[in-house]
Amino acid sequence: MDTKELLKKVRKIEIKTRRLSDHIFGGEYHSTFKGRGMTFSEVRQYQYGDDVRNIDWNVTARYNEPYIKVFEEERELIMMLVVDISGSELFGTQEQFKNEIVTEIAATLAFSATQNNDKIGLILFSDEVELYVPPKKGRSHVLRIIRELIEYKPKSKQTNIAEALKFLSNVMKKKTIVFLLSDFIADNYERTLKIVSNKHDVTGIRVYDRREEDIPNLGMVQMEDEETGESILVNTNSKKVRMNYGRFYREKVDFFKDSFNKSGAGTINCRVDESYVKKLLGYFKRRG
């Protein structure tokens, strides 16, 4: 992709997702993800109904009348977008691939965080962490994240969610808002997820295509695994083949749900032909 085409794509995503974050998600994001704590702001005279635990005894003694300490929420937070860029993200039977929806969701979340003057970072992973963009503030930084999401070419097509979570745990020492975006066609990440969720505020956003849920009856079909590159001839006439695939897919989805529930982490399920706007807004409102 040449520079002109890339910038055009970035601008198109910015216009769409920034409008959403400005008009829909800004306030919801603020009310959902609170600051880390309270920081001292000023002292003022005590008023009826004030919490006596906040009385500043030094100032009270100096002026011989009660004064209290006023605190305000420490608003600055850090958001990390942890994004699956493995081969299975390049699947789509509707107007958009899964990775295109993932990019739009990530950009919307990033602009929502920017409205609150929060820092945003990015981790792109396959079966290893391929790119780490440390958290920073500002529009130009968000645009860099969008460019990476559009342009980055993965070195591997496979997936290892646990590896991405381990890396996150190592680099993020302070409590962080984490959005993990993937189709979650993976396993063996439950233990690592639980460790990370004990420290950070984690939400898994599962982006999927309805054609992944079941194999249609199309006769003999040549199929290629996007992650392994293996190509096989599949008899989709076979009810057993279709049932086995359906069972395999449901096991991965159930593992995703169970792992996140047991870890106390949040989940959002977003099909590519559905409105991710409604899904995000509903999630923020439930949590807020």
C-alpha positions as CSV (number, residue, x, y, z in Angstrom):
1,M,0.0,0.0,0.0
2,D,1.5,3.4,-1.0
3,T,1.6,6.3,1.4
4,K,-1.2,8.2,-0.3
5,E,-3.6,5.3,-0.1
6,L,-2.6,4.6,3.5
7,L,-3.2,8.2,4.6
8,K,-6.6,8.1,2.8
9,K,-7.5,5.0,4.7
10,V,-6.3,6.4,8.0
11,R,-8.3,9.6,7.4
12,K,-11.5,7.7,6.6
13,I,-11.2,5.6,9.8
14,E,-10.4,8.7,11.8
15,I,-13.5,10.6,10.5
16,K,-15.9,7.7,11.2
17,T,-14.5,6.6,14.6
18,R,-13.8,10.0,16.0
19,R,-17.3,11.1,15.3
20,L,-18.6,8.0,17.2
21,S,-16.2,8.7,20.2
22,D,-17.1,12.4,20.3
23,H,-20.9,12.0,20.2
24,I,-21.5,8.6,21.7
25,F,-18.7,7.0,23.7
26,G,-16.8,9.9,25.4
27,G,-19.2,10.3,28.4
28,E,-19.8,6.5,28.6
29,Y,-16.1,5.7,28.6
30,H,-15.5,8.3,31.3
31,S,-18.3,7.0,33.6
32,T,-17.3,3.3,33.0
33,F,-13.6,3.6,33.7
34,K,-12.9,5.6,36.8
35,G,-9.6,7.2,37.8
36,R,-7.1,5.3,39.9
37,G,-7.8,7.3,43.0
38,M,-8.3,10.7,44.6
39,T,-5.7,13.5,44.6
40,F,-5.6,16.5,46.9
41,S,-7.0,19.7,45.3
42,E,-7.5,22.5,47.9
43,V,-8.8,23.3,51.4
44,R,-12.0,25.2,52.1
45,Q,-14.2,26.0,55.1
46,Y,-16.2,23.2,56.6
47,Q,-19.8,23.1,55.5
48,Y,-22.7,21.2,57.1
49,G,-22.8,17.7,55.7
50,D,-19.0,17.5,54.9
51,D,-17.2,14.3,55.9
52,V,-15.4,15.1,59.2
53,R,-12.7,12.6,58.2
54,N,-11.5,15.2,55.6
55,I,-10.9,17.9,58.2
56,D,-7.4,19.5,57.8
57,W,-6.5,19.8,61.5
58,N,-3.4,22.0,60.8
59,V,-5.3,24.6,58.9
60,T,-8.2,24.4,61.3
61,A,-5.9,25.1,64.3
62,R,-4.3,28.0,62.4
63,Y,-7.6,29.8,61.6
64,N,-9.5,28.6,64.7
65,E,-12.4,27.3,62.6
66,P,-12.8,24.0,60.7
67,Y,-11.4,23.5,57.2
68,I,-11.6,20.4,55.1
69,K,-9.4,18.9,52.4
70,V,-11.0,18.8,48.9
71,F,-10.1,15.9,46.7
72,E,-10.7,15.3,43.0
73,E,-10.6,12.1,41.0
74,E,-7.2,11.3,39.5
75,R,-8.5,11.0,35.9
76,E,-5.5,10.0,33.9
77,L,-5.6,6.4,32.9
78,I,-3.7,4.1,30.6
79,M,-5.5,2.0,27.9
80,M,-3.8,-0.9,26.1
81,L,-5.2,-2.3,22.9
82,V,-4.0,-5.9,22.6
83,V,-4.8,-6.9,19.0
84,D,-4.7,-10.3,17.3
85,I,-3.2,-10.1,13.8
86,S,-3.0,-13.8,13.1
87,G,-4.1,-15.3,9.8
88,S,-7.7,-16.0,10.9
89,E,-8.4,-12.3,11.2
90,L,-8.3,-12.1,7.4
91,F,-11.6,-13.8,7.1
92,G,-14.9,-12.3,6.1
93,T,-17.9,-13.2,4.0
94,Q,-19.7,-9.9,4.2
95,E,-18.5,-6.4,3.3
96,Q,-15.6,-6.3,5.7
97,F,-13.0,-8.7,7.1
98,K,-12.7,-9.2,10.8
99,N,-9.4,-7.3,11.0
100,E,-11.1,-4.2,9.4
101,I,-13.8,-4.3,12.1
102,V,-11.1,-4.7,14.8
103,T,-9.3,-1.6,13.5
104,E,-12.5,0.5,13.7
105,I,-13.3,-0.7,17.2
106,A,-9.7,-0.1,18.4
107,A,-9.8,3.4,16.8
108,T,-13.1,4.3,18.5
109,L,-11.8,3.2,21.9
110,A,-8.6,5.1,21.4
111,F,-10.3,8.4,20.5
112,S,-12.7,7.9,23.5
113,A,-9.7,7.6,25.8
114,T,-8.0,10.6,24.1
115,Q,-11.1,12.7,25.0
116,N,-10.3,12.0,28.7
117,N,-6.6,12.8,28.3
118,D,-5.7,9.2,28.9
119,K,-2.7,7.4,27.4
120,I,-3.1,4.7,24.8
121,G,-0.8,1.9,23.9
122,L,-0.8,-1.0,21.4
123,I,0.3,-4.6,21.3
124,L,0.0,-6.5,18.0
125,F,0.4,-10.3,18.4
126,S,0.3,-13.5,16.5
127,D,2.0,-16.5,18.3
128,E,4.4,-13.9,19.6
129,V,4.3,-10.2,20.3
130,E,5.2,-8.6,16.9
131,L,4.8,-4.9,17.8
132,Y,4.7,-2.8,21.0
133,V,3.7,0.8,20.9
134,P,4.2,2.3,24.4
135,P,1.3,4.4,25.8
136,K,1.2,8.1,24.9
137,K,-1.4,10.8,24.6
138,G,-2.8,12.8,21.7
139,R,-4.4,12.6,18.3
140,S,-1.1,12.1,16.4
141,H,-0.4,9.0,18.6
142,V,-3.8,7.6,17.9
143,L,-3.3,8.1,14.2
144,R,0.0,6.2,14.4
145,I,-1.9,3.3,16.1
146,I,-4.4,3.3,13.3
147,R,-1.6,3.2,10.7
148,E,0.0,0.2,12.4
149,L,-3.4,-1.6,12.5
150,I,-3.9,-1.0,8.8
151,E,-0.4,-1.5,7.4
152,Y,1.5,-3.9,9.7
153,K,2.4,-7.2,8.0
154,P,2.5,-10.1,10.5
155,K,5.5,-12.3,10.5
156,S,3.4,-15.3,11.7
157,K,-0.1,-16.4,10.9
158,Q,-0.6,-18.4,14.2
159,T,-2.1,-17.3,17.5
160,N,-0.9,-17.4,21.1
161,I,-3.1,-15.2,23.4
162,A,-1.2,-16.3,26.5
163,E,2.1,-14.9,25.1
164,A,0.5,-11.5,24.5
165,L,-0.9,-11.4,28.0
166,K,2.4,-12.4,29.6
167,F,4.1,-9.5,27.6
168,L,1.4,-7.1,28.8
169,S,1.9,-8.2,32.4
170,N,5.7,-7.5,32.1
171,V,5.5,-4.1,30.5
172,M,2.5,-2.6,32.4
173,K,3.3,-2.2,36.1
174,K,0.4,0.2,36.9
175,K,-3.3,-0.8,36.7
176,T,-4.4,-0.5,33.0
177,I,-7.6,-0.7,31.0
178,V,-7.0,-3.6,28.6
179,F,-9.1,-4.4,25.5
180,L,-8.1,-7.7,24.0
181,L,-9.4,-7.9,20.4
182,S,-9.4,-11.4,18.7
183,D,-11.7,-14.1,17.3
184,F,-10.4,-16.2,20.2
185,I,-10.1,-19.4,18.1
186,A,-7.4,-20.4,20.6
187,D,-7.0,-22.1,23.9
188,N,-4.5,-22.4,26.9
189,Y,-4.8,-18.8,28.0
190,E,-7.1,-19.1,31.0
191,R,-4.4,-19.2,33.7
192,T,-2.5,-16.2,32.2
193,L,-5.7,-14.2,31.8
194,K,-6.6,-14.8,35.4
195,I,-3.2,-13.4,36.6
196,V,-3.5,-10.3,34.3
197,S,-7.2,-9.7,35.3
198,N,-6.2,-9.6,39.0
199,K,-4.2,-6.5,38.3
200,H,-5.7,-4.9,35.3
201,D,-9.2,-4.1,34.0
202,V,-9.6,-6.5,31.1
203,T,-12.3,-6.8,28.4
204,G,-12.2,-9.4,25.6
205,I,-13.8,-8.3,22.4
206,R,-14.6,-11.3,20.2
207,V,-15.0,-10.4,16.6
208,Y,-16.4,-13.1,14.3
209,D,-18.1,-13.9,11.1
210,R,-21.4,-15.8,11.0
211,R,-20.0,-18.2,8.4
212,E,-17.4,-19.4,10.9
213,E,-20.1,-20.8,13.2
214,D,-21.2,-23.6,10.8
215,I,-19.9,-25.1,7.5
216,P,-22.7,-25.0,4.9
217,N,-23.4,-28.0,2.7
218,L,-21.5,-27.2,-0.5
219,G,-20.2,-30.6,-1.6
220,M,-16.4,-31.2,-1.9
221,V,-14.6,-27.9,-1.1
222,Q,-10.9,-27.1,-1.0
223,M,-10.2,-25.3,2.3
224,E,-7.1,-23.7,3.6
225,D,-6.3,-23.0,7.3
226,E,-5.3,-19.3,7.4
227,E,-3.0,-19.9,10.3
228,T,-1.2,-23.1,9.3
229,G,-1.4,-22.7,5.5
230,E,-2.6,-26.3,5.3
231,S,-4.9,-27.0,2.4
232,I,-7.3,-30.0,2.5
233,L,-10.3,-31.3,0.5
234,V,-13.4,-31.2,2.7
235,N,-16.6,-33.1,2.0
236,T,-19.2,-30.7,3.3
237,N,-22.0,-33.1,2.3
238,S,-21.0,-35.2,5.3
239,K,-23.2,-34.4,8.3
240,K,-20.4,-35.8,10.6
241,V,-17.9,-33.3,9.2
242,R,-20.3,-30.4,9.7
243,M,-21.1,-31.6,13.2
244,N,-17.4,-32.0,14.2
245,Y,-16.6,-28.6,12.9
246,G,-19.6,-27.0,14.8
247,R,-18.5,-28.8,18.0
248,F,-14.9,-27.5,17.5
249,Y,-16.0,-23.9,17.0
250,R,-18.5,-24.0,20.0
251,E,-15.7,-25.4,22.3
252,K,-13.5,-22.4,21.4
253,V,-16.4,-19.9,22.1
254,D,-17.3,-21.6,25.3
255,F,-13.7,-21.6,26.4
256,F,-13.6,-17.8,25.8
257,K,-16.7,-17.2,27.8
258,D,-15.7,-19.5,30.7
259,S,-12.2,-18.2,30.9
260,F,-13.2,-14.5,31.0
261,N,-16.1,-15.1,33.5
262,K,-13.8,-17.1,35.9
263,S,-11.2,-14.3,35.6
264,G,-13.7,-11.6,36.4
265,A,-13.0,-9.9,33.0
266,G,-15.6,-8.4,30.7
267,T,-16.7,-9.7,27.3
268,I,-18.2,-8.3,24.2
269,N,-19.3,-10.5,21.2
270,C,-19.4,-8.7,17.9
271,R,-20.3,-10.2,14.6
272,V,-18.9,-8.4,11.6
273,D,-22.4,-7.8,10.1
274,E,-23.7,-6.3,13.4
275,S,-23.3,-2.8,14.8
276,Y,-20.3,-2.7,17.1
277,V,-21.5,0.7,18.2
278,K,-24.5,-0.8,19.9
279,K,-22.4,-3.6,21.4
280,L,-19.8,-1.1,22.9
281,L,-22.4,1.3,24.1
282,G,-24.5,-1.5,25.8
283,Y,-21.3,-2.8,27.5
284,F,-20.3,0.6,28.8
285,K,-23.8,1.3,30.1
286,R,-24.0,-2.0,31.9
287,R,-20.7,-1.4,33.5
288,G,-21.3,2.2,34.3
